């Protein structure tokens, strides 16, 4: 009990006397402080924090981000910004949307020599070069004042200068709130090589800024990447819907190399959103999918879902521009919309024929929901007369995640054609799943009916299985682990 390090971790939600006792007993060891302030004022705790911040090695100060109005006397993260932090190594500061943090050249009084991990949520202003010089991990959520009616414009050169001032960076995350802030592309920025940068996360950027970033910055050590492109508007939208991933067209060699190493691909539409997510993993399997690349594009507000999804089906055949489809091992697809929208159009069938014909090493496919499986199965069963170019000739496992095993003959016919061509599916796996649209109700007879249909399908596949709902044997039936990188702080948690 006399060991100072045992007392060095302090939760500011504790009563003040307990906090002070821990602080006194941890000397001379610096304190690790976490304060998830709920919006109540406490002058005693605020005084303690300010009085001891110079001795802290780690501080995570999470204030409520939506205080309207703010309680009188509430501690403000702004009070930390001008203070020297001689021992601080890890710092997270959050600011309410109504009272964002303003950065300037006097950040931390220019004195934070040991700082290696910095996360700033809801900030604006300029970046102090001397503070960022030794950072290994930097996450910034850049925004504009909520009361502002004018979109704040941040020049891309400022972001690149920030990278240039941080030569030791391993992780760089720069997110903007796309509804009130935009990064403006500029061509007058010299090219920069971020030698040690391993993870890049760009959230809320428009496509022009993303493309320009890639022409100006290269990172030869890149191992993970996330891009969330902001919605486009007007005529530009119509052009870019032809390829949702066009912002990768000018990507540097390091990005191209990372994409080409992908072996497991997930294409997903999160429930209730108009967002296309392309998630790519270089290791593991479909079920243990931990992405190294996440690419997301969003539809503008008040956009017709049926029209916007056409952009997805124009993008899928062009994935070979960025990915080495011949090396893919597994593929999962979940794109289901309102029941009136047909996803079984002829154009969708041709899309899948072109895509799947290039996936010569693909071993597993998972399809979620009742809306999108037919064109994929039709393409898989589209056997040429010569039977030399069978789609996905290495395919062994087909996983269907939907309300019940389909009665539609398309499934049986596709599997029959593959058996006839000598490319029989080894395992057909079914998992019951209820989509969040379309008014489906759980069928109490689903188990027996699906079992009967699976038994019939054993005529055309080697084995069939029915697994429980939310089984870990599926990637899209469980948690959305494919939506974020392991090193990422989800910006939606703060805005």
N, C-alpha and C positions, 0 to 999 in steps of 0.2 A: 504493500500500500504506500510505501515511501518512495516508490519509483515515479519520478515526475511524468514520464511518458504515459502512464496509466490515466492521468488526469487531463491530458492535452486536448481531447475531443470534447467540445462544448456545444450543446444545443440551446440556442437562445430562447426556445420556448419553455425552458425550465424556469422555475422561480429564481429571481435575482440572487437571493442568498446562496443557492446551490451553484449558480454560475460563478459567483465571486469565490466560493470555496474551491471549485475546480481550477479557476485561474490562478489562485495563490499557490496551490499545491503542484501545479505543472511547471513552475519556475525551476530552472532557467529555460526549459523547453518552450518553444513557441506554440501558440494555440491554434487548433483547427476549429473554426467557428461555422455553424450553419444556423441561419435564421430564416425560417419560413413565416414571415410576418403576415398575420391575417387581416391587417388593416386597423388594429387597435394601437393607440399611442401608449408608450411606456418610456417616460423620460429617463428613468433609472437605467434601463437597459441601453437606451441610446447613448447616455453618458459613458456607460461602461465600454460600449463598442468603440466610440471615438477615442476614449482614453487609452485603449489597449491595442488599437489597430496597428501601431508601429511594431508590436511584438508578435503579430499574428503571421503564421506561415500559410494559412489557408482560410479563405472566407467565401462563403456562399450565401449571398443576401438576396432572397427571393421575396420581393414585395408584391402585393396585389397589383395586377396590371390594368385593372378596369375599375378604379375608384372614382366615382362620380356622385357627389363631390368627395374630396379627400377628407378624412377625419382630421380635425385640428390637432396639431402636435405630433402627427405621425412622422416617424423617422424617415428621412429621404436618402436614397442612395447617393444623391448629389453631394452629400457631405463627405463622401469618401474620395470623390474625384480630385480635389486639390491637395490631398494629404500625401506625404511621403510614405512609401511602403517598403522599407529597407529589407525586411525579412520575408515578404510575401512571395510565394511561389505559385499558388493557385488562387484565382479570383473570379467569382461570378457575381455580377451586379445586374439587377433588373430594375426597370423604371416603368411607372404607369404610362399608359398611352396618352393620358391627359397632361403628363408632366415629364416628357422625355429627357434623357440625359444629354447635355450639350458638351461635346468634347472640344478641347482646345490644346494649344501648345504647352499649357501648364499642367497637363494631365499627370496626376500623382506627384506633382511638384518636380517632375523630371527625375524622380528618385524611386525606382523599382528595379534594382539591379538583378534580383534573383527571380523575377517573374518569368515563368515559362508557360503558364496556361491561363489564358484570359478569355472570358465569355461576357459580352456586354449585350443586354437585351433592351431594345427600344432606345437607341441612341442616334444622335445626329452630330454634325459639326466636322471638325478637322482631326487629322490623325497626327500624333506627336511621334516623330521618327525614333527618338531615343528610347521611348518606352517599348517599342515593338522589336527592337533589335535582337534581343535574346530569346524571343518567344519560340516555343516549339508547337503550341496549339493555340489557334486564334479563331474564335467564333463571334461574329458580329451580326446583330439583327438591326439593320439600319432602317429608320423610319422618319416620318415628318410629323409635325405637331398635328394632333387629331382635329384641332379647330381650323387648320389651314384648308382653304378651298382651292388651292393651287397645287398641282403635282410638283413635288420637289424633284429637282434633277441633279443627280450626282454624276459628275464626269467619270468615265471609265478610267481616265488617266490617274485619278485619285486612288482608285482601287489598286491599280497596278503599282503606283508609287508606294502604297502600303505594303504590297508584297515585296517590292524591291528593298524596303526598309526592314524587312524581316527575313534575313537570309537563312536563318536556322529552322524555319517553319517546316513541320511535318504534316500538320492538318490545317487547312484554311477553309473556313465556312463563312460565306458572306451572303446574307439573306436580306432582301428588301421587301417591304410591304407593298405589293404591286398596285394597290388601290390609291396610294398617295405618294409613291416614290418610284422613280425610274432611273436606271443607269443609262446615260447617253453615250453612244459609241463615238469614239474619236479616233482619227487615223494618224494623228501627229504624235503617237507614242512609240518610242523605240522598242524593239523586241527585247524580251527579258527571259532569261533561263532561270527557273526556280529549281536549283540543283537537288535540294533535299526534300522537296515537297512530295508527299505520298498520297494525300487525300485532298480532293477539291470538291467543295459543295457550293453550288450557286443556286439560290432559291429566289424565285420571283423576278428573274431577269427576263427582259424581252429578247427575242431571237437575234436581233441585230447586234446587241451588246454581247451575247454569248459567242456569236461567230467572230466578232472583233477580238474578244478576249483570247480566243484560241489562236488567232493570227499573231497576237502580240506576246503570248506567254506559252512557254513550253516547260514541261516538268518530266525529265527523263526517268525519275524514280517513282512515277505515278503507279499506285496499286489499287486505288478506289476512286470512284467518281459519282457524284450525283448532280443532276441538273433538273430544275423545275422551271420550265419556260412559262412566262406570264402569258395570259390570253392576248391574242392579237385582234385587231379591229379592222373593219373596212375591207378595202381591196387587198391589202397585204394578207389578210386572213384567207381569202379565197385562193391566193397563190400558194400559201404555205400549207393549206389543207391537203395539197397534192402529196406532201411528204411531211408528216409531223416532226420528223427528226432532221429536217434540213439544216438546223443549226450545227450539225456535225460535219457538214460538207467540207469545211476548211480546218478540221481538227488536226492538231500536230501529230507527229509519228507516235509519240508516247500514248496518246489517246487511242489512235488506231490500233496500236499493239495490244492495249488493254482490252479493247472490244473484240479483237480477233481471238483472244484466249478464252472467250466465253464458251461454256459447255452446257449451261442450264439456263433456259430462257423462260420468263414468265411475262405474259401480256395480260394486263388486268385493268378492269374498270371498278374502282372502289365503290361500294354501295352508296347510292344517293348523290354521287358526284358525276361531273362530266369531265373526267380526267383520264387520260390514257397513260398507263404506267408500263414501261418496258424495264424489266429487272433481269440482270444478267449475273451469273455466278461462274467463277472459274474453277471452283473445287466443290467437293461434296456430291450431293445428288439432288434430284427433284424434291424429295421430301425434306432433306436437311439443308434447304436452300438458304445460304447466307450471301446476300448480293455483294458484288464488288462494283457493280454499275447499276444505278437507278436513273432512268430518264422519264420525266413526266411532262406532259403538255396539257393545258387546260382550255376548255371552250369558253368563249365570252359569255357573259350573263345574257339571259333571254335568247339563248341560242337553241334552235331546234335539234334535239338529240339525234333524230333520224338522219338529218342532213350532215351533222358534224361527224357522225360515226363513219360516213363514207370516206372521210380522211384517213381513218384507221385502215380501211381496206385498200386504200391506195398506198399506204405506207408499208404494209406487210410484205408485198412482193419486192419492195425496194430495200428490205433489211440487208440483203446481200451487199449493199453498198458500204455497210458499216461492220457487219458481222461475218465471220466465216461459218456460214450455215452448214458446210460439209463436216464441221467438227462438233456440231450440237449433239448432245446425248439425250437431253430431256427437254420437254416443252409443255408448258401449262397455259391454258387460255380461259379467261373469264370475261366475257363481254355480253351482258344481258340487259335489255332495256324494257321500256314499256311494251306490253303485249301487242299493241297495234303496229309496232315496228317490226318489219320482217328482216331477219338476218339470213335468209335463205335465198337471196337473189342470185341470178346467174353470175353477176359480176363478182359476188363473194366466192362462188365456186371456182372461178378462174383464178382469183387471188390465191386461194389455198392450193390449187394445183401447181401454180408457179412456185410458191413458197416451199411446199412439201417435196417437190421434185428435187430440190437442192439439199434436202436434209438426209443425206445418204447414210449417215451414221446414227441417226436418231433411234433411240431404243425405247423411250417411254413418252406417252402423251397423256396429259390430264385435261379434261374439258369440264367446265363448271356451268351448271344452269341449263334450262330447256331451250334457250333461244339460239345458241350458236353451234350446236354439235352437228347438225345435218350437213352443211356444206363441207365441214372438215371430213366427216365420214365418207361423203360422196367422193371427195378428192382422194382419200386413202384407198377407196375401192375402184378408182378409175385406172384399170389395168390396160396398158396398151396391147394391141393384137400380138406383137412380137414378144411381149412380156419381158423385155430386157430393161425397161426403165420403170419398174414398179416404184411408186412413191414410197419413200421411207423403207427401203428393203431390209433394214436392220431392226425394224420395230418389233418389240417383244411384248410390251405391256401397254394396255389401253385402260385408262382410269376415267370413269364417268361419275361425276358428282352432280346429282340432279334429283328431283322429287321422286321419280320411280324409273325403273328400267323401261326405256321406250318400247312401245308396241310397234312403232313405225317400221315398216319393212326395210327402210334405208339402212338401219344398223345391221340386220341379218345379211342383207345383200352385199354390203361392203365387206363384211367379215368372210362371207362365202367366196367372194372374188379373190380375196387375199389367200385363202386356203387353196383355191383352185390353181393359183399362180405359183404355189410353193412358198409363199411368204405368210404363212399362217401366224396369227397372233398367239403368243404363248399363254398370256394371262389377261383376262377381262375382269376388271375390278369395279364394283359398283358401291357407291356410298350415298345414302339418302340425304338430301339437302333441300332446304326450303329457301328459295330466293326471296329478296325483300321487295319484290314488285310483282304485279300480275295477279294478285288475289289468290294465290295457291293456298290450299288448306291441306294439312297433313292427312293422308289417306290411311285409315286404320288397317286397311287390307294390304297396304303397300308391301309389307314383309312377304306375305304368301304369294302375292302377284309377282313381285320382283323375283322371288325364288323360282317360280315356275318359268318365267321368261329367261332367267339365267340358265336354267337347266336345258331349255331348248337351244340356247346359244352355244352350249357345249358341243353341239354338232359341228360348229365352224371354228372354234378355238380349242386350245388344249385344256385349259382350266378356267373356271369362273369363281369369283369370290364376292361375297357381300360383307362389307366391313361397317362397323358402327359409325354413327354420325360423329363429326368432330374427331375422327381418328387422326392420329399423327402420321398416318401413311399417306396423307395428302398435303400438298403445299397450299392450295387455295381454299380448302375446307376449314382451315384452322386460323391461326393468328396471321396478321399482315406483316410478317417479318421481312417480306420481300419489298416493303414500301420504304424502308430506311436503311442506311448504312450503320454498321456497328458503332462507328465513331461520331455519329450525327446527333445533334440536339434538335429535336423536331420543332420547327419554328411555329407550328400551329398550336403548340402548348403555351405559347407566350403572346400570341396576337388574338 
